[in-house]
């Protein structure tokens, strides 16, 4: 159960916001550290591919489209996290993937 604060108490509101900001900073810092490693960047790129980020949403059945939509939701969230934490790394990952595809 989530503890409820008093929204009319400025101190409690500020404390809650401060905790949320600290948590968000920790999440972004974790993403920055993780994406500092080229192998981790490659792994994330593969995850984005598995989320069908660069393929058509069109499928034969509504059920298959719903599954694909759920996967893409995760991919979109992951891209948003990358863009907020380390915006320049997305282009690096894209270039690396392109070079890899050329070498195959």
N, C-alpha and C positions, 0 to 999 in steps of 0.2 A: 504494500500500500504506500502511496506517495504522501509524504507529509505536506500538509497544506499550510501556507503562511498567510499572514494577515496583509492583504494587498493595500490596506489603508496605512500600514506602518512603513514609512519610507526606509527605515533601517533594514527591515526584513526584505523589502523589495530590492534594495541595493545589494544586500548580502546574497540574495538569490541570483541576481544578475552577475555578480562577481564570481560566484561559483560556476555559473554557466560559461562565462568568459574564460575562466581558468581551464575548464574541461575542453572547450573548443580549441584553446591554445595548445593544449596537450595533444589533441587529435591531429592538429595541423603539424605540430613539431614531429610527431611520430611519422606522418606521411613524408615530411621533408627528409628525415633520416633514412626512411625506407627507400625512397626514390633517389637517394644519393648514390646508390649502387646500380651500375648498368645491368647486372643480372636481374635485379628486382624490377627495373624498368621493363626489361624483356618479358618477365613474368606477368606484369600488369598488362602489357600490350596483348599477350596471349589471352588473358582474362577478358579484355575488351572484345577480342575476336570471338570468344565463346559466347559473349553477350550479343552477338550479331549486330554490332554497332555499325558495320559498313555493308550490310546486306538488306535486301528487301524484306519488308514486313509481310508481304503477300504469302499466304499459305492456302492450302486446299480447304481446311476446315476452320471454323471459328475457334475451336478448342486449341488447335496448333498455333493460331495467331495469338491467342491469349497467353499461351506458354511463352512464345517469343516476346510478347510485350513485357512480360514479367522479367525476362532476362535483360531486355533492353533498359528497363527501369533501373536495374542494378548497374548496368554499364553507364547510364547517364549520371547516376549518383557518383560513381567512381570518377568519371571525367570531371564533374563539378568539384570533387574533393581535390583532384590533381590541380585543376585550374586555380583553386584558392590557395593551396599550399605551395606549389612550385610551378607557376604557369609556364615557364620556359621549358620544362622537362617534356611536355607533350610533343613539342616540335622535334626534340631530340629523339624521342621514342618513334615518332613517325618516320624520321630520316633513317634510323637504324633498321626499321622494318622494311622500308623501301630498298635499302642496300642489300638486305638479306634476300629479298625476293628476286632482285637482279642477279644475285650470285647463285641462285638455285638452278 
